[in-house]
Amino acid sequence: MKLPLFALSLLAALSPRIHAQECPDRSAYEPAREIIRDLGRIVAPNGVQEAYAARIGGIDQWVNVRGQDRDNPMVLFVHGGPAAPIIPSQWQFQRPLEEYFTLVNYDQRGSGKTYNQVDPDSIGETIHIQRYVDDAIELAEYLRTRYGKRKLVLMGHSWGTVVGMHAALKRPDLFHAYVGVGQVINTRENERLSYDYGLQQARAHGNAEAVREMEAIGPYPGNTPITRDRIIVARKWPQFYGGLTAYREDSTYYYRAPRLSPEYDDRDRCAINQGSLFTLDRLLPEFLQVDFTGVREFPIPVVMLMGRHDYTTPSEPTAAWIRQVQAPYKKAVWFERSAHMMPWEEPGKLLVSLLEHVRPLAVEGGQPQR
C-alpha cells in the first residue's frame, strides 16, 4: 500500500534514501518505451516537441514542451508533490490535450531531472514556497519570449496549486487564466476533512487496525504539531478508501508510469525518490500554513476542477471558495468519477472541460461556457 506525501502522495518521500548507485535497472522496459516514444513523436509541420534545461531561478530546470500546433494556446503546468514531476507520466493522458494546447511541463527545483542538474546541497536554503513561485513566474516570462506568446494559461495540480495560485496573484499580467486541479485552499482544513473521511470509512468497514491507528493521532490535526508521522497515518487510510484514486485501494498505474517513460533514464527515475526526500521536511512547515480563504478577489479568470471523491486535497473548501470569490470569470467543474488524480482518472472530461471553459479565454474573441 502506498503512503502519502502531503499533496500528491509519494511513498518515496517516506522511504529510506535511495542513492544513485542503488537505482534499479529498468532496461528491460526499453522495447516498450520505444513504442511509446514513436507513438508520441510530434510530426505535424507546425508542431513543437522540445526538451531542454532552461536557466530559471539561478539553476538549470528541465522543461518539456509538446503540441501539434505551436499557434495553439500555451499551458504552463505546475506539477504536484512537491518533487512529483509529471513528465515521466504525461504519456498516460496528455496526448489528446496536445491537439488543442501546447503543453509545458517542467521539473521544479529539487525534482526529477532538475534534481540531477545541480548539487542538491547548493540549493537547500532555497527550498521555500516563494522561491517556487518566483521560478514559475520567471519560467512564464521565458516561455512568452521563446515562443512568442502574449500570455499563457497557468495550471496547477495538488502541491502545484499552491505555487500556481501565488503566481497568478503576484503576476496576473502573464496569464489568460488559472486552472486548479485538486486545489489546496486551506491545508489544515484539508487535513481535518481527509482524516474524518478515513476514520468514517474505517469504522464503516469494520477495519479495527485502521480505527486504532487513526484514533491514536486524534483529534487531528488538533493542537498537536502536524509531524510527518502523523501525516502518514492521517493520509494512509483515506487514500486506501479511494481518496487518491476513486474506487481504488492504490494507484499503482501512476507510481509505475516512469518505468515506461521515454523521457527519463534510470538516474532520472531514481531522482523522483531522492527529490521527495530532499524537499519534504524543508517545505512542510510552510505548506501547513497555506490558507487562501482570505482571497476574496481573483484578478484573472479562474477554473477549478474538483474530484468528487478527493480526500487528498478535499474539494469541499475549493467549492466554498469559488462560490464567494469575485473574478472576471469563474467556473467550478466536478469530476464525479475521480478523486485526486483527475487527469488520469477522467482524461476525456479533462479535455472537454479545458475546451469549454479555458481555451476560449486564450483565443481571440472566444467565450467560455457558463
C-alpha positions in Angstrom: 0.0 0.0 0.0 1.3 3.4 -0.9 1.7 6.0 1.8 1.3 9.7 1.0 3.4 12.8 0.8 1.2 15.7 1.9 0.0 16.9 -1.5 0.5 14.4 -4.3 1.4 11.4 -2.2 4.7 9.6 -2.9 5.8 6.6 -1.0 9.3 7.7 -2.0 9.3 10.7 0.3 8.7 8.4 3.3 11.2 5.7 2.4 14.9 5.3 3.2 17.1 7.4 0.9 17.9 5.7 -2.4 21.4 6.6 -3.7 22.2 6.9 -7.3 24.2 3.7 -7.4 21.3 1.8 -6.0 18.8 2.7 -8.7 17.1 -0.3 -10.2 18.0 -1.4 -13.7 14.9 -0.8 -15.8 16.5 -1.6 -19.1 14.0 -4.5 -19.7 11.3 -1.9 -20.3 13.2 -0.2 -23.2 11.3 -2.0 -26.0 8.0 -0.8 -24.6 9.4 2.7 -24.2 10.5 2.8 -27.8 6.9 2.1 -28.9 5.6 4.9 -26.7 8.4 7.2 -27.9 7.5 6.5 -31.5 3.7 7.0 -31.0 4.4 10.2 -29.1 6.5 11.9 -31.8 5.1 15.2 -32.9 5.2 15.1 -36.7 2.8 17.9 -37.6 4.6 20.6 -39.7 3.7 23.3 -37.2 4.1 21.2 -34.1 6.6 21.5 -31.3 8.4 18.8 -29.3 11.3 20.1 -27.3 13.1 19.1 -24.0 15.8 21.2 -22.6 17.3 22.8 -19.5 16.4 26.5 -19.0 18.2 28.8 -16.6 15.4 29.6 -14.1 16.0 31.0 -10.6 19.7 30.7 -11.0 19.7 27.0 -11.8 19.0 24.7 -14.8 15.4 23.5 -14.6 14.2 20.8 -17.1 11.5 21.8 -19.4 9.3 19.7 -21.8 7.2 21.3 -24.5 4.8 19.4 -26.7 1.9 20.4 -29.1 0.6 19.7 -32.5 0.3 23.4 -33.5 2.6 26.0 -31.9 -0.1 28.6 -32.6 -2.4 27.0 -30.0 -2.7 28.5 -26.6 0.2 27.5 -24.3 -0.4 25.9 -20.9 2.2 26.0 -18.2 1.6 23.1 -15.9 2.9 23.2 -12.3 3.2 19.6 -11.0 2.4 18.3 -7.6 4.4 16.7 -4.9 6.5 18.7 -4.1 9.0 16.9 -6.3 6.5 14.7 -8.1 7.3 15.5 -11.7 4.6 14.9 -14.3 7.0 14.5 -17.3 7.5 10.8 -16.6 3.8 10.1 -16.5 2.5 12.6 -19.1 2.4 9.8 -21.7 -0.5 8.3 -19.9 -3.0 11.1 -20.5 -1.6 14.2 -22.2 -1.6 13.4 -26.0 -5.2 14.4 -26.7 -4.6 17.8 -25.0 -1.8 18.4 -27.4 -4.2 18.8 -30.3 -5.6 22.0 -28.8 -2.9 23.3 -26.5 0.9 23.5 -26.3 1.7 21.8 -23.0 4.7 22.9 -21.0 5.8 20.7 -18.1 8.9 21.3 -16.0 10.6 19.5 -13.2 10.7 22.0 -10.3 13.8 22.7 -8.3 14.7 19.5 -6.3 12.6 17.4 -8.6 13.3 14.7 -11.2 15.7 15.7 -14.0 16.2 19.2 -12.4 17.4 17.4 -9.2 20.1 15.9 -11.3 21.1 19.2 -12.9 22.6 20.7 -9.7 24.2 19.7 -6.5 21.3 19.5 -4.1 23.3 20.8 -1.2 23.9 24.0 -3.1 20.1 24.8 -3.2 18.9 23.5 0.1 18.5 27.0 1.5 16.3 28.0 -1.5 13.6 25.4 -0.9 10.8 27.7 0.1 7.3 28.3 -1.4 8.2 31.8 -2.5 11.2 30.6 -4.5 9.0 28.1 -6.3 6.5 30.9 -7.1 9.2 33.1 -8.4 10.5 30.2 -10.5 7.1 29.7 -12.1 6.9 33.4 -12.9 10.4 33.5 -14.4 9.6 30.4 -16.5 6.4 32.0 -17.8 8.3 35.1 -18.9 10.9 32.9 -20.5 8.3 30.9 -22.4 6.5 34.1 -23.6 9.7 35.3 -25.2 10.9 32.0 -26.6 7.6 31.0 -28.2 6.1 34.5 -29.0 3.2 34.3 -26.6 1.5 37.3 -25.2 0.1 35.3 -22.2 -0.1 31.7 -21.0 -2.7 29.6 -19.3 -1.4 28.6 -15.8 -2.5 25.2 -14.5 -1.5 23.5 -11.2 -2.1 20.1 -9.7 -2.1 19.5 -5.9 1.0 21.0 -4.4 1.4 22.8 -7.7 -1.8 24.7 -7.0 -0.1 26.4 -4.1 2.6 27.7 -6.4 0.1 28.4 -9.2 -2.3 30.5 -7.0 0.5 32.6 -5.6 2.0 33.1 -9.1 -1.4 34.2 -10.6 -2.0 36.6 -7.7 1.5 38.1 -8.0 1.7 38.4 -11.8 -1.8 38.2 -13.3 -0.5 40.1 -16.4 1.3 36.9 -17.5 -1.8 34.7 -17.7 -5.0 34.3 -19.6 -6.5 32.2 -16.8 -5.6 30.0 -13.8 -6.8 26.4 -13.6 -6.6 24.5 -10.3 -6.7 20.7 -10.3 -7.1 19.3 -6.8 -6.7 22.8 -5.4 -5.3 23.5 -2.0 -7.2 26.2 -0.2 -6.5 25.6 3.5 -4.1 22.9 4.4 -5.3 22.4 8.0 -8.9 22.2 6.9 -7.9 19.7 4.2 -6.1 17.6 6.8 -9.2 17.6 9.0 -11.6 16.6 6.2 -9.3 13.9 5.0 -8.8 12.4 8.4 -12.5 12.5 9.2 -13.3 10.6 6.0 -10.7 8.0 6.6 -11.9 7.3 10.1 -15.5 7.2 9.0 -14.7 4.7 6.3 -12.6 2.6 8.6 -15.4 2.3 11.1 -18.0 1.6 8.4 -15.8 -1.2 7.0 -15.0 -2.7 10.5 -11.3 -2.1 9.9 -10.1 -2.3 13.5 -6.4 -1.7 12.5 -7.2 1.5 10.7 -9.5 2.7 13.5 -6.9 2.0 16.1 -4.2 3.9 14.1 -6.3 6.9 13.4 -7.8 7.3 16.8 -4.3 7.2 18.2 -3.5 10.5 16.5 -6.8 12.1 17.1 -8.1 14.7 17.3 -6.5 15.6 14.0 -5.0 17.9 13.3 -6.0 19.4 16.6 -3.5 21.5 18.6 -0.6 18.9 18.3 2.1 19.7 15.8 1.4 18.0 12.4 4.5 15.8 12.1 5.5 13.5 9.2 4.5 10.5 11.3 1.0 11.9 12.0 0.6 12.8 8.3 1.5 9.2 7.3 -1.3 7.8 9.4 -3.8 10.5 8.6 -3.4 10.1 4.8 -2.8 6.3 4.7 -6.4 5.2 5.3 -8.4 8.0 3.4 -6.3 7.0 0.3 -6.8 3.3 0.9 -10.5 4.0 0.7 -10.3 5.8 -2.6 -9.3 9.3 -1.6 -6.4 9.4 -4.0 -7.8 7.4 -6.9 -11.6 6.8 -6.8 -12.7 3.2 -6.2 -9.0 2.0 -5.8 -7.0 1.0 -2.8 -3.8 2.1 -4.5 -2.6 4.0 -7.6 0.0 1.5 -9.0 -0.7 2.7 -12.5 0.7 6.1 -11.6 3.7 5.0 -9.5 4.9 2.7 -12.2 4.5 5.1 -15.0 8.1 6.3 -15.0 9.3 2.8 -15.9 7.8 3.2 -19.3 8.6 6.9 -19.8 10.7 7.6 -22.9 11.7 10.9 -21.2 13.5 9.5 -18.2 16.5 7.3 -17.8 17.2 5.2 -14.7 19.0 8.0 -12.9 16.1 10.3 -13.5 13.6 7.8 -12.2 15.7 7.4 -9.1 15.7 11.2 -8.7 12.0 11.2 -8.1 12.6 9.4 -4.7 15.6 11.5 -3.9 13.9 14.8 -4.7 10.9 13.9 -2.5 13.2 13.2 0.4 15.2 16.4 -0.3 12.1 18.7 -0.3 9.6 17.3 2.2 11.0 18.4 5.5 12.1 21.7 4.1 8.7 22.7 2.8 6.4 21.0 5.3 6.3 23.8 7.9 5.4 26.4 5.2 2.9 24.1 3.5 1.0 23.6 6.7 0.4 27.4 6.9 -1.1 27.7 3.4 -4.5 29.4 3.5 -6.2 31.1 0.6 -9.6 31.5 2.3 -9.0 35.3 2.7 -8.6 35.8 -1.1 -11.9 37.4 -2.0 -11.0 38.8 -5.4 -9.1 37.0 -8.1 -7.5 39.1 -10.8 -7.9 36.7 -13.8 -10.4 34.1 -14.9 -10.3 31.0 -12.6 -11.4 27.5 -13.2 -11.4 24.8 -10.5 -11.5 21.1 -11.4 -12.6 19.1 -8.4 -12.7 15.4 -7.8 -15.9 14.3 -6.1 -14.0 11.7 -4.2 -10.8 13.6 -3.5 -9.7 13.2 0.1 -6.1 14.0 -0.6 -6.9 17.7 -1.1 -10.6 17.6 -0.4 -12.8 19.6 -2.8 -15.3 21.0 -0.3 -13.1 24.0 0.7 -12.4 24.7 -3.0 -16.2 24.7 -3.8 -16.8 27.1 -1.0 -14.0 29.4 -2.0 -15.0 29.7 -5.7 -18.7 30.4 -4.7 -17.6 33.5 -2.8 -14.7 34.8 -4.9 -15.1 37.7 -7.3 -13.3 37.1 -10.7 -13.6 38.2 -14.3 -14.8 34.7 -15.0 -15.1 31.7 -12.7 -16.2 28.1 -13.1 -16.3 25.0 -10.9 -16.3 21.6 -12.6 -17.0 18.4 -10.7 -15.4 15.2 -11.8 -17.9 12.6 -10.5 -15.7 9.5 -11.1 -12.4 11.0 -9.8 -10.6 11.5 -6.6 -7.3 13.4 -6.6 -5.9 12.1 -9.9 -8.4 13.7 -12.3 -6.1 13.9 -15.4 -5.5 10.2 -15.1 -9.0 9.1 -13.9 -11.1 11.1 -16.3 -8.9 12.4 -19.2 -11.8 12.8 -21.5 -13.6 15.1 -19.1 -10.4 17.0 -18.6 -10.0 17.7 -22.3 -13.7 18.7 -22.7 -13.5 21.0 -19.6 -10.4 22.8 -20.9 -12.0 23.2 -24.3 -15.3 24.5 -23.0 -14.1 26.7 -20.2 -10.4 27.6 -20.7 -9.4 27.6 -24.4 -11.9 30.3 -25.3 -10.3 32.6 -22.7 -7.0 32.3 -24.6 -8.4 32.7 -28.1 -9.2 36.0 -29.6 -13.0 36.6 -29.4 -13.6 33.3 -27.6 -16.3 33.0 -25.0 -16.2 30.1 -22.4 -19.3 28.2 -21.5 -21.1 29.4 -18.4 
